[in-house]
Amino acid sequence: MSEPLISATGIEVVYGRHRRSQSNAGEHKVLHGIDIYIDRHETVGIVGESGSGKSTLGRALLRLTEVTEGSISFDGTDITHMPERQIRPMRRRMQMIFQDPMSSLNPRRSIRQILTEPLLFHLVAKNSADAERRVRFFFDRVGLPISCLDRSPQELSGGQRQRVGIARAALLEPDFVLADEIVSGLDVSTQAQTLNLLKSLTREMGLAMAFISHDLSVIRSVCDRVYVMRHGLVVEHGRCDDIFANPTDPYTKLLIDAIPLPRIDPGWLDRGATEVTNEAALTN
């Protein structure tokens, strides 16, 4: 069996800890010894209610949040406490799509600048013309009109901004993408369209992805395996079909029972995307 792309063992994150202090006052432990792995080309869900620690776990895997205990390996390299100057060249291979794209898109830049500058910085594109060609290709791939390139982020809709975020991550040709609650603020039809886009891109590009959500219906529609988190602990993990068919932890059963459908409906994603296509045809 090949080595996982990402492997984390016993990781803990404690907020409010001061290195020079001997006191534990003011500390808040968010993660309690988490073990998780993500194989190449695999999409793994991380699910739990607000405050479960799922976003902290995702950011720890990218070394955006420092771990207090444990170890993290990326493609066979221990990155747990790797200095930023050493990990910086690896950043291109580990990308993130944010829940609120406006928080990660510079409002003073055009969409063209936001997308072409990382390509040139990371030497993915040979020159400005190559960067422009790549951006135009991905704009077509994610279903955005070329006219959006000259707009600023605040001139786009929420769904369009999320597609820009997806394009920005994919353009850098990463090995791993973290998607943190990226459809929670979108309507059902736009959710379906966005999730189908992600599924296509991960399949075509061979990406590994961690998909963070509080919604088990979304997790089941896009993920191969799932980790269920509560209070900073993994209470259950396994293949999505197995977890849905036979949940063993009472908390997982509660999450499944809370899905606002009379039964789990795996076909909503395809129907939602079809509705978007039909609406677009009627308005054009």
DOMARSE-76078 format. One record per residue (C-alpha): residue in one letter; x, y, z. Coordinates in nm, 2 decimals, decimal comma. Example, Ala and Ser with C-alpha at 12.3 -4.5 7.8 and 13.67 -1.06 7.14 Angstrom:
# DOMARSE-76078
<'A' <1,23 -0,45 0,78>>
<'S' <1,37 -0,11 0,71>>
# end
This chain:
# DOMARSE-76078
<'M' <0,00 0,00 0,00>>
<'S' <0,14 0,34 -0,09>>
<'E' <0,20 0,61 0,17>>
<'P' <-0,08 0,86 0,23>>
<'L' <-0,03 1,20 0,09>>
<'I' <-0,11 1,36 0,42>>
<'S' <-0,08 1,18 0,76>>
<'A' <-0,13 1,34 1,10>>
<'T' <-0,08 1,15 1,43>>
<'G' <-0,18 1,26 1,78>>
<'I' <-0,21 1,62 1,69>>
<'E' <-0,33 1,87 1,95>>
<'V' <-0,40 2,24 1,92>>
<'V' <-0,41 2,46 2,23>>
<'Y' <-0,50 2,82 2,21>>
<'G' <-0,38 3,07 2,46>>
<'R' <-0,06 2,89 2,56>>
<'H' <0,23 3,11 2,63>>
<'R' <0,58 2,96 2,59>>
<'R' <0,73 3,15 2,89>>
<'S' <0,44 3,08 3,12>>
<'Q' <0,42 2,78 3,35>>
<'S' <0,05 2,83 3,41>>
<'N' <-0,23 2,67 3,22>>
<'A' <-0,46 2,96 3,29>>
<'G' <-0,64 3,09 2,98>>
<'E' <-0,56 2,78 2,77>>
<'H' <-0,82 2,62 2,55>>
<'K' <-0,75 2,28 2,40>>
<'V' <-0,93 2,26 2,06>>
<'L' <-0,79 1,93 1,93>>
<'H' <-0,73 1,63 2,15>>
<'G' <-0,49 1,39 1,98>>
<'I' <-0,63 1,35 1,63>>
<'D' <-0,52 1,08 1,39>>
<'I' <-0,61 1,13 1,02>>
<'Y' <-0,48 1,04 0,68>>
<'I' <-0,57 1,14 0,33>>
<'D' <-0,46 0,92 0,03>>
<'R' <-0,36 1,06 -0,31>>
<'H' <-0,66 1,12 -0,53>>
<'E' <-0,90 1,08 -0,24>>
<'T' <-1,17 1,31 -0,11>>
<'V' <-1,22 1,29 0,27>>
<'G' <-1,49 1,46 0,46>>
<'I' <-1,45 1,62 0,80>>
<'V' <-1,79 1,68 0,96>>
<'G' <-1,92 1,82 1,28>>
<'E' <-2,12 2,09 1,44>>
<'S' <-1,98 2,44 1,51>>
<'G' <-1,71 2,43 1,77>>
<'S' <-1,62 2,07 1,69>>
<'G' <-1,27 2,16 1,58>>
<'K' <-1,30 2,07 1,22>>
<'S' <-1,18 2,40 1,07>>
<'T' <-0,89 2,40 1,32>>
<'L' <-0,79 2,05 1,21>>
<'G' <-0,80 2,15 0,84>>
<'R' <-0,58 2,46 0,90>>
<'A' <-0,34 2,25 1,11>>
<'L' <-0,30 2,00 0,82>>
<'L' <-0,19 2,30 0,60>>
<'R' <0,03 2,44 0,87>>
<'L' <-0,18 2,75 0,89>>
<'T' <-0,23 2,67 1,26>>
<'E' <0,06 2,54 1,47>>
<'V' <0,01 2,21 1,65>>
<'T' <0,10 2,18 2,02>>
<'E' <0,16 1,81 2,01>>
<'G' <0,17 1,54 1,74>>
<'S' <0,32 1,52 1,39>>
<'I' <0,21 1,60 1,04>>
<'S' <0,36 1,45 0,72>>
<'F' <0,30 1,57 0,37>>
<'D' <0,42 1,35 0,08>>
<'G' <0,66 1,17 0,32>>
<'T' <0,81 1,48 0,46>>
<'D' <0,76 1,58 0,83>>
<'I' <0,63 1,94 0,82>>
<'T' <0,51 1,96 1,18>>
<'H' <0,76 2,23 1,28>>
<'M' <0,92 2,31 0,95>>
<'P' <1,03 2,67 0,93>>
<'E' <0,82 2,89 0,70>>
<'R' <1,12 2,95 0,47>>
<'Q' <1,14 2,58 0,41>>
<'I' <0,77 2,51 0,38>>
<'R' <0,70 2,81 0,15>>
<'P' <0,81 2,62 -0,17>>
<'M' <0,55 2,35 -0,08>>
<'R' <0,27 2,59 -0,04>>
<'R' <0,18 2,57 -0,41>>
<'R' <0,11 2,20 -0,36>>
<'M' <-0,13 2,26 -0,07>>
<'Q' <-0,41 2,50 -0,15>>
<'M' <-0,73 2,62 0,03>>
<'I' <-1,07 2,73 -0,08>>
<'F' <-1,23 2,95 0,18>>
<'Q' <-1,58 2,96 0,31>>
<'D' <-1,60 3,34 0,25>>
<'P' <-1,41 3,41 -0,07>>
<'M' <-1,43 3,78 -0,01>>
<'S' <-1,20 3,74 0,29>>
<'S' <-0,93 3,59 0,06>>
<'L' <-0,98 3,80 -0,25>>
<'N' <-0,81 4,14 -0,25>>
<'P' <-1,08 4,40 -0,32>>
<'R' <-0,81 4,64 -0,47>>
<'R' <-0,72 4,39 -0,74>>
<'S' <-0,90 4,28 -1,05>>
<'I' <-0,99 3,91 -1,08>>
<'R' <-0,72 3,89 -1,36>>
<'Q' <-0,45 4,01 -1,12>>
<'I' <-0,57 3,79 -0,84>>
<'L' <-0,54 3,48 -1,06>>
<'T' <-0,23 3,56 -1,28>>
<'E' <0,00 3,69 -1,00>>
<'P' <0,03 3,36 -0,81>>
<'L' <0,10 3,17 -1,14>>
<'L' <0,40 3,40 -1,20>>
<'F' <0,51 3,40 -0,84>>
<'H' <0,52 3,02 -0,81>>
<'L' <0,67 2,99 -1,16>>
<'V' <0,37 2,78 -1,28>>
<'A' <0,34 3,01 -1,58>>
<'K' <0,64 3,10 -1,80>>
<'N' <0,53 3,46 -1,86>>
<'S' <0,23 3,69 -1,85>>
<'A' <0,10 3,56 -2,18>>
<'D' <0,11 3,20 -2,05>>
<'A' <-0,06 3,31 -1,72>>
<'E' <-0,34 3,48 -1,92>>
<'R' <-0,39 3,17 -2,13>>
<'R' <-0,41 2,94 -1,83>>
<'V' <-0,65 3,17 -1,65>>
<'R' <-0,88 3,19 -1,96>>
<'F' <-0,88 2,82 -1,99>>
<'F' <-0,98 2,77 -1,62>>
<'F' <-1,24 3,05 -1,65>>
<'D' <-1,41 2,85 -1,92>>
<'R' <-1,37 2,53 -1,71>>
<'V' <-1,54 2,68 -1,41>>
<'G' <-1,82 2,84 -1,61>>
<'L' <-1,73 3,21 -1,57>>
<'P' <-1,76 3,47 -1,85>>
<'I' <-1,43 3,62 -1,96>>
<'S' <-1,57 3,97 -1,88>>
<'C' <-1,54 3,89 -1,51>>
<'L' <-1,16 3,91 -1,54>>
<'D' <-1,17 4,29 -1,54>>
<'R' <-1,41 4,31 -1,25>>
<'S' <-1,32 4,34 -0,88>>
<'P' <-1,44 4,07 -0,63>>
<'Q' <-1,72 4,29 -0,49>>
<'E' <-1,87 4,32 -0,84>>
<'L' <-1,93 3,94 -0,85>>
<'S' <-2,21 3,73 -0,70>>
<'G' <-2,13 3,49 -0,41>>
<'G' <-2,14 3,19 -0,64>>
<'Q' <-1,91 3,36 -0,89>>
<'R' <-1,66 3,45 -0,62>>
<'Q' <-1,66 3,09 -0,50>>
<'R' <-1,58 2,98 -0,86>>
<'V' <-1,29 3,23 -0,86>>
<'G' <-1,17 3,07 -0,54>>
<'I' <-1,19 2,73 -0,69>>
<'A' <-1,01 2,84 -1,01>>
<'R' <-0,73 3,01 -0,81>>
<'A' <-0,66 2,69 -0,61>>
<'A' <-0,67 2,46 -0,92>>
<'L' <-0,46 2,69 -1,13>>
<'L' <-0,16 2,63 -0,92>>
<'E' <-0,18 2,25 -1,00>>
<'P' <-0,17 2,14 -0,63>>
<'D' <-0,17 1,79 -0,50>>
<'F' <-0,40 1,87 -0,21>>
<'V' <-0,69 2,11 -0,16>>
<'L' <-0,87 2,20 0,16>>
<'A' <-1,23 2,32 0,11>>
<'D' <-1,37 2,47 0,42>>
<'E' <-1,76 2,50 0,43>>
<'I' <-1,75 2,64 0,08>>
<'V' <-2,11 2,59 -0,01>>
<'S' <-2,27 2,68 0,33>>
<'G' <-2,37 3,03 0,21>>
<'L' <-2,51 2,93 -0,13>>
<'D' <-2,86 2,83 -0,24>>
<'V' <-2,93 2,46 -0,31>>
<'S' <-2,90 2,49 -0,69>>
<'T' <-2,57 2,69 -0,67>>
<'Q' <-2,44 2,44 -0,41>>
<'A' <-2,51 2,15 -0,65>>
<'Q' <-2,34 2,33 -0,94>>
<'T' <-2,03 2,41 -0,72>>
<'L' <-2,00 2,05 -0,58>>
<'N' <-2,03 1,90 -0,93>>
<'L' <-1,75 2,13 -1,05>>
<'L' <-1,53 2,02 -0,76>>
<'K' <-1,60 1,65 -0,82>>
<'S' <-1,50 1,70 -1,19>>
<'L' <-1,18 1,89 -1,11>>
<'T' <-1,06 1,65 -0,85>>
<'R' <-1,12 1,36 -1,09>>
<'E' <-0,96 1,53 -1,39>>
<'M' <-0,66 1,67 -1,20>>
<'G' <-0,61 1,37 -0,96>>
<'L' <-0,64 1,60 -0,66>>
<'A' <-0,66 1,49 -0,30>>
<'M' <-0,92 1,70 -0,10>>
<'A' <-1,03 1,75 0,25>>
<'F' <-1,39 1,87 0,25>>
<'I' <-1,51 2,04 0,57>>
<'S' <-1,88 2,07 0,63>>
<'H' <-2,15 2,05 0,90>>
<'D' <-2,39 1,90 0,64>>
<'L' <-2,37 1,52 0,61>>
<'S' <-2,58 1,53 0,28>>
<'V' <-2,30 1,74 0,12>>
<'I' <-2,03 1,51 0,26>>
<'R' <-2,20 1,20 0,12>>
<'S' <-2,23 1,35 -0,22>>
<'V' <-1,86 1,43 -0,27>>
<'C' <-1,65 1,23 -0,03>>
<'D' <-1,50 0,88 -0,03>>
<'R' <-1,44 0,86 0,35>>
<'V' <-1,55 1,08 0,64>>
<'Y' <-1,42 1,17 0,99>>
<'V' <-1,69 1,27 1,24>>
<'M' <-1,57 1,52 1,50>>
<'R' <-1,72 1,63 1,83>>
<'H' <-1,55 1,85 2,09>>
<'G' <-1,21 1,82 1,93>>
<'L' <-1,22 1,44 1,90>>
<'V' <-1,28 1,20 1,61>>
<'V' <-1,58 0,99 1,73>>
<'E' <-1,61 0,78 1,42>>
<'H' <-1,45 0,75 1,08>>
<'G' <-1,48 0,52 0,78>>
<'R' <-1,62 0,50 0,42>>
<'C' <-1,92 0,72 0,36>>
<'D' <-2,15 0,45 0,26>>
<'D' <-2,06 0,24 0,56>>
<'I' <-2,11 0,53 0,80>>
<'F' <-2,45 0,62 0,66>>
<'A' <-2,56 0,26 0,65>>
<'N' <-2,44 0,16 0,99>>
<'P' <-2,33 0,45 1,22>>
<'T' <-2,19 0,33 1,55>>
<'D' <-2,15 0,65 1,75>>
<'P' <-2,47 0,81 1,90>>
<'Y' <-2,35 1,15 1,78>>
<'T' <-2,31 1,03 1,42>>
<'K' <-2,67 0,89 1,44>>
<'L' <-2,79 1,23 1,56>>
<'L' <-2,62 1,41 1,27>>
<'I' <-2,78 1,17 1,02>>
<'D' <-3,12 1,21 1,19>>
<'A' <-3,09 1,59 1,17>>
<'I' <-3,06 1,59 0,79>>
<'P' <-3,38 1,77 0,68>>
<'L' <-3,50 1,50 0,44>>
<'P' <-3,74 1,21 0,50>>
<'R' <-3,46 0,98 0,38>>
<'I' <-3,10 1,03 0,26>>
<'D' <-3,12 1,14 -0,10>>
<'P' <-2,79 1,09 -0,30>>
<'G' <-2,95 1,21 -0,62>>
<'W' <-3,01 1,57 -0,51>>
<'L' <-2,67 1,69 -0,65>>
<'D' <-2,75 1,59 -1,01>>
<'R' <-3,10 1,73 -0,99>>
<'G' <-2,97 2,06 -0,85>>
<'A' <-2,72 2,10 -1,13>>
<'T' <-2,99 2,02 -1,39>>
<'E' <-3,21 2,29 -1,24>>
<'V' <-2,93 2,55 -1,28>>
<'T' <-2,87 2,44 -1,64>>
<'N' <-3,24 2,47 -1,72>>
<'E' <-3,27 2,81 -1,55>>
<'A' <-2,97 2,94 -1,75>>
<'A' <-3,12 2,82 -2,08>>
<'L' <-3,44 3,00 -2,00>>
<'T' <-3,27 3,33 -1,93>>
<'N' <-3,04 3,33 -2,23>>
# end
